[in-house]
Amino acid sequence: MDIRPHRKLEVWKKSMALAREIYTATEAFPRSEIYGLSSQLRRSAVSVPSNLAGGAARRGSREFKQFINIAQGSLSELDTQLDLAHMLGFLDPALHAKLMSEVTDISKMLYGLSKSAG
């Protein structure tokens, strides 16, 4: 039995890549946001793959589905925070559009995974 089953999930891989991109994007945020929006974006982004990993380690599909739902919630928070960062001028339009596209793709993948989990 693989002790790290989450590593096989494409949505986990994609959400890890998004978290890395969020970290890179927030490096350019104003210093005053280090404990504000920058930190919030990072926590939300990290929460998605973390919850997928936690859920994949569970024995039952019901528990896994609960963790997928939590990941979806974190992704929705990230969506809102990205919009706010864009509105405040912290993200240029092209980067905002790219990140939002990735959020949409991951959301669709989470929905599909939730359906298949039972």
N, C-alpha and C positions, 0 to 999 in steps of 0.2 A: 504494500500500500504506500502510495506517495504521501509523504508527510507535508507536502506543500502543494495541494491540488489547485490552489488559486493561480499558480504560475502557468497553468494550461489554458486559462480563460483569456480569450482575446480581449474582452472588455476590461479585464484587469491590466493587461499590457497597455491598452490604449489610455486608460485612466492614469497609469503611472507616467506615461509620456506627457499627458496633459498637466499633471502635477509638476513635472519638471519645467514645462513651458511657463506655468504660473510663477514658479520661483524665479525664473529668468526675467519675466515681464515685470515683476514687482521690485526687482533690483533698481529699476529706474524711477520708482515712485519717490515722492518727496520724503525726506528724512522724518518729517512730522507724522508720517503714516506708518512708521515702523511698528507701532503697537495698535494701529487702527485698521484701516482697510487692507493694507498689505498683509498683516498678520491674519486677518479674517479670510482673505482669499486663499492664503496658503493652507490654513486649517481645513477649509472646506474641500480644497483640491486633494489634500492628503487623506481626508476622510473617505473618499470614494473607494480607492483601491484597498484601503485598510479594512473597510467593512466587507468588501468582497472577499478578502483573505480570511477574515474572521468567520464569515458565513460559510465559505467553502470548507473550512475545517470542522464544521458541525456535522453530526451524523444524519440528521433528518432534513428532508427537503423543506419542511415547514419552517424550521429555524433558518435555513439558508435563505428562504424567500423573505423572511423578516429582515435579514441583513442586507439583502438586495434593495428592499424598500428604504432602509436607512441610507444606503448609498445614493439612491435616487433623490432623497430629501437633501442630502449634502450637495448633490449636483444642482438641484434647484436653487439652493442658497448661493452656490458659485455663479449661476446664471445671473441672479439679481446683483451680486457684488460686481461682476464684470460690467454690467450695464451702468452701475453707479460710477465705477472707475472711469468708464468712457465718458459719462456725463460730466465728470469733474476734470476731464482733460488729462487723465493719467495714462490712458491708452489711446494710441492713434487709431483711426477708423479701420485701417487694414488689419492690424493686429486684433482688434476687438472682433471683427468679422470672422477671422480665422479661429479664434478661441471659441466663439459662439457656435461656429460650425462643428467644432470638435465636441462641444457640450451636447449639441443636438444628436450627433452620431452616437455618443456614449449613452445618452438617454434612450435612444431606440434599442441599443444593444441590451441595456438593463431591462427594458420592457420585455424583450424577447427571452432573455434569460429567466426572468420571473415567470413567464408563461410556461417555459419548459421545465421549471423546477416543480411545477405541480400546484 
